[in-house]
Amino acid sequence: MYEPVAHNFTLLAHHDLGGFGGMGEGMSIQIARDGRRILWLAHESAPKNFTGVDVSDPRAPKIVAQTDLPATHMRSNSLETVGDIMAVAYQVQRHGQQPAGFELFDISVPEAPKSIAFVDASGPGSRGVHQLWFCDGETVHMAAGAPDFLATNPLDDQFYRAFDVTSPSKPVEVSRWWMPGTRQGDSAPPPRRHSAPRYDMGFRAHNTNVYPQRADRLYLGYIDGGMLILDISDRAAPRPLCRWDNSPPFSGFTHTVLPLFERELLVVTDESVVDDAKDWPKLIWIIDGRDETNPVPIATCPVDGLDDYARRGGRFGAHNIHENVPRPTAWHSDRYILGTFFNGGLRAYDIANPYQPSEVGVFVPAAPQGAPTGAIQLNDVFVDERQIVYTVDRHVGGLYILEMDIG
């Protein structure tokens, strides 16, 4: 066992979510029509689909809705809300399984979510939708498969797609892009696979972030393909502007790309995907983005204690960061970065000097009861505009609500 750590974070509440505490990468806050603040959470795997928690009083969270998935081979790893509409991603375990795609819900009555539309993304080479980004009420951007897409390698089965949902009951696909060579029939050769001692995790899309400051840009994490910035001013013909790839010599799985527009910086995360830190280092990178065609790494966020964390069980390394989601219920900062590190907990960094990030906060709770790895596995983080921090465990621990004092 290990002692919990809390520095510049204070635990306000912990909720096991009714015994279904294995949580994914989707958190979004809705202000309900009666003024309640509802935190919507995606689950990592079946049987649950999503959970709504009233966090109006962050010290006394209450479940208001919890729904089931229609099949045990599904996961709803990602969700976002805009007003009274929620988009939820569905991914299946194997190609060809159903249902796979995304669904829009009416959450105007949080206790009774109602389906508005389901978009089918299943197919012989598809596992559906892994991640989605829905922030403007008009377009759902996503990392998805498609019925008509067959990858040259089965690991490359998800790519960028976007749907116009201005008529929520009738979503229409408006954009798609994949790395050349990853689809059967491409004129470009397939990308060179990662090989030992690195891990081949696939050349496919992960996070698909679009911000109003540059609505014509897509900030795309492409797992073993690195980071890309795409010009999406012509949605029918996305065009890559750059690609930054740290692997080799690192071990891939580029996850999230967060632009800090006023500072002309990019924050990029790898994801640890192998237990016992066998794919270390998995880091948060600071990138000079002054020339968007030539991103240059200038620093990484420090993490101490590798030997200790590598022995704790489960994954250790970077994963998600608070993404400055362009919604009024999200906190925005171009100085402080909050990221989850699985058994390394939640960490906060001050990047006032982007060449020398400093750690200014840590929260590593005790292992939850029944944790299969014997350690916490903090999976995602979201900060609301009140600067209340929400972080979740990947396996059983549920939801942790924190107050921060980092600056």
N, C-alpha and C positions, 0 to 999 in steps of 0.2 A: 504494500500500500504506500501511498505518498500523501504528503500534507498539501492541502489546498493552498493556493496563493491568490491574494487580491491586493493589487497596488493601484491606487487611483481609480478603482472601481468598487462600488458598494452594492452588494446584492440586496435588492428590494423585495423580490419574490421569486419563487421557483414553482413550476406547475408541471406535473407528470402527464398532463393531457389525457387523463382517464386511463392510464396504463398503456397508451399508444404513443410513446415518446420518441419514436424513431423518425427524425425530421429531415426534410430535404433542403433545397436551396431556394425556396420561395417564401418571402415574407412581404406583406404589404398592408398598409393602414388605410382603412376607410373611416370617414366620419359619417356615421349613419344619420338618417333624417331626423332622429330624435336627439342628436348631439353626442351619442355614445361613440367612443373610439374603439373600432374593431380591428384587431390584428388577425389577418388571414395567414395561415401557415400551410405549406405543402408538406406532405409526408414522404418519407424516403421510399416506402414500399407498402404493399398491401398489408392489412385489409383496408386501411383508412385512405381516403382521398384527400380531403382538406379539413382543417379545423378553424373555426372562428372563435377568438378570445376577446372578451371585453376587457380592455386595458385602460379604461378611463381613469381608474385609480390603479397606477402601476404596482401598488403594494398589495392589491387584492384582485388578481386576474380571475375571470370567470368564463368558462366555456359557454358559448351561446349556440354553436352549431358544430357538428362533426359528422362527416358523411363517409360512406363506404364506396370502394371501387367495385365495379361490376365483375372483376375477374382477379384471381390471385396472381396472375402473371403480369400484372400492370404495376406501374408506379406513376405518381403525379408529382414529379420532382420540382416543378416550377410553376409559379403563378404570379400574377400582377393584377392590381385593381385600378380603375379610373372611375371615380364617382360611384355609381351603383352597378357597375359592370366588372366582372372578374373573368380573366382568361386563365385557363388551367391546361398545362401540358400533360399528355399521356404517352408514356413509352412502355413498350412490352419487352419481354425477355429475349424473344427470338424472332427472326424475320418471319413475316407472314401471319403472326398472331394478331388478333383483333380484340377489342377496339384500340386503335392507335391513332393519335392526332391531337387536336386541341378542342376545347369546349368553352363557350362563353356562357356565363351565368348572370342572371339578374339577382343582385344581393340587396335590393332595396329594403327587404325585410331580412335582416341577417339570420334570423332563426329558421328561415325557409328559403334557401337558395333555389332558384328555378332555372332550368336549362333554357337558353335562348337558341343556341346553334351548336352543332358538332361538325367539325371538319375532319374527314377521314384521311389519314396519311399512311394507312397500312399498305402493304404490298409485299411481293416475294423477296424484295431486298431491303425492306424498311422495318425499323423498330418504332417508328412514330416520332414524336417530338420530345426532345430532352429538355430544352430551355426555351423560354419566351420572354420577350420584352414588350410591354404594353404600357405606354406612359402618356400618350397624347390623345387617347380616345378614338383615334382614327386608324392606326396601323398596328398589327401584331407582327413583330419581327421574331424569328425563331431559328433554332437549330433543329432540323427535321429531316426525315426521310420522305419519300414520295412513292406512290404506286408505280410511276414510270421511270424510277431511277434504280439502276443496277450498278453497284460499285465494282471497280476492278479488283478490290480487296474487300471482303465483308466488313472489315473494321472501319472502312471509309464511308459508312452508310448514311451520314447526316451532313447536311449542308445548309447554307443560308436560304431561307424562304421568308416572304413577307405577304401578309394579307390585309387588304383594305376592309375594315369593319365599320365604316361609317353607317352602313345599314347592318346592325349587329345580327339580324336573323339571316343575312345572306353574305357571308364573307367571300371575298374574291381574291384569288392570288394575283399579286402585282409584280413580284420580283423573286428571282432566285439566282444564286451563284454558287459554284463549287470550285474547288482547286482543280486546275486543269490536270488531266491524267487520272483522276479518281473515279471517273464514270466510264463504264464500258462504251467503246466507240469513240472516245476522245482522240483527237489527233495528237495531243501531247502524250509523252510517255508517262507511266505511273511514277509517283514519287518514290525515292529510295527509302526503303523501310529502315526503321531504327533496329539496331541489333545489339546483342550483349556487349558490354554490361548494361546497356540501356534497354528499355522496354518498348515494344511495338504496341502502341495504344491507339493508333489510327490517325489518319489525316481527315479530320472531320470537324465541323463547327461545334463550338460550345457556346460562349456568350456572344450575344448579338446586340450590342448597345448602340443606341442612337439618341442624341441629345439635342434640345432645341437651339442651343448656341450654334450648332452646325448640323442642321437637319438633313444636309446633303452628304453626311459622312456616316459610315458604319464602322464601329470599332469592334473588331472581330477577333476573338480567341479561337484558334484552329487546332488545338490539341498538339499533335506532333508536327503540325505545319507552322507553328509559331503564331505571331500576331500580325494581323493585316489591318490596313485602313482602306476602305472602299469608298469611292465616289458613287453615291446613289442618287445623284441629282436626276438622272434618267433611270427611273425605277425598273424599267424594262431591260436595262443594259448596265448593271453595276460594273464598275471598273476599278481594279486594284491600283492603289497609288504607291503602296510600299508593302514590304514583308520583312519583319524582324524575327529571326529564329535563333534561339540560343542552343539548339540541340542538333547534332553534337557540338560541344562536349557534354552539355547537360542532358537530362533524360526526359525532356519533352513535357507534354500535357499543359500547354498554355491555356489558361482558363478564362481570365477576365482582363479587359482593357478599359481602364478608367482615364479619360482625358481630363486634365485640369486646364481649362481653356485660357484663363487669364495669365497663368504662369507658363504656358506652352510646355507642359510636362505631360507625360503619360505614366500611369501606374499599372503595372502588368503583373499578374500572378501566375505562377505555376500551381498545379495541384498534385499533392502527394496522393498516390493511388496504390502504394504497396506497403504492407505492414512492416513495422520494426525499422523504419527509415531506410529501407534497402534501396529506395530511389532518391535518397538525399544527394544533393541539396535541392529542395523545393522552396522557392523564395518569392518575396515581393520585390519587384524591380522598379527603379525609378529611371525613366527614359526621357532624354532631351527630345522634345517634339517640335522644336522651332521650325525645322524643315520636315514637313510631313512625308516627304518622299525619302527621307534618310534618318529614321529614328536611331538615336545613339544611347546605349546604356551608360549611366553615370554613377549609379549606386544601387545597393540592395539594402533592405531593412534588416538590421541585425537580429539574430536569434542565438541565445546562449543555451548551453546544457544539452547538446546533441547526445552525448553518451547516456545521460540520465533518461531522456525522453525515448531514445531508441530501445531502451529496456522495459518501458512501461507497458507495452502492448498496443496494438492497433497502429494507426497511421500517425506520423509526425511530419509536419511540413505545412507550407502555405496551402490555402484553398480559396475561400471567398473573402472579399472586402466589402465594406459599405460603399455602394456605388453612386452616391450622390443622385439617387433616382430623381428625375425632374418632376416631382410631385410636391404639392404644398405640405404634405404630411411627412416629408423626409428632411432630415438635417443635411446641410451642405457645407463642406469645408474643402478648401484647397491647401490646407496646412496639415491637418491631422488625418491619418490613415488608420482605420481599424480593420483588422483581419483575423480570421480564424486559422488555427494551426492544429486542428484535431486534438491529439493528446497534449499538445503545447498550449491549448486553451485559446483565449482571445487576447490579442496584443494591440496596443495603440502606439503609433509612431508620430513624432513631430518631424515634418520635412521642411521646416522653415529654411534650413540649409539643405537643398536637395542632394548635395554631394555628400552629406553626412547625416543621414536620418538617425534619430535617437529614439529609443524606446521610452515611453512615458506612462505606460499603463499595462498591467497584466491581470488576467482573471483566469485561473485554472481551478475549477471546482474539483471536489473529490469525485472519485469514480461513482457513477450512479449504481444503485442496487440492481444487480442482475446484468451489469455491463459485460457483454460477451468477450471483450478484450481485456477486461480488468482496468480500464482507464476511460476517462472522458474522451469524447470524439466531437469536439465542437465543430459544427459543419457550416454555419452561416451566421451573418451578423447584419442587423438593420438598426439604424438610429433614427428616431422620429424628431420632429422639429422642436420638441421640448428637451432634446438631448437625453432622452431615455433610450437605453441600449437594450436590444433584444438579441439573444443568441440561443442557438438550439443544438442539441446533441444528435448525432447521426443514428444512434442505435436505440437507446431506451430513456435517456435523461430528460427529454422534453424541453421545456422553455425556461430560460433564465432571464430575469429582468433586472437591469443594473442602472445605477446612477454613476456618471463618470465625472472625474475631476482632473482633466488633463491639460487645462489651459484657460 
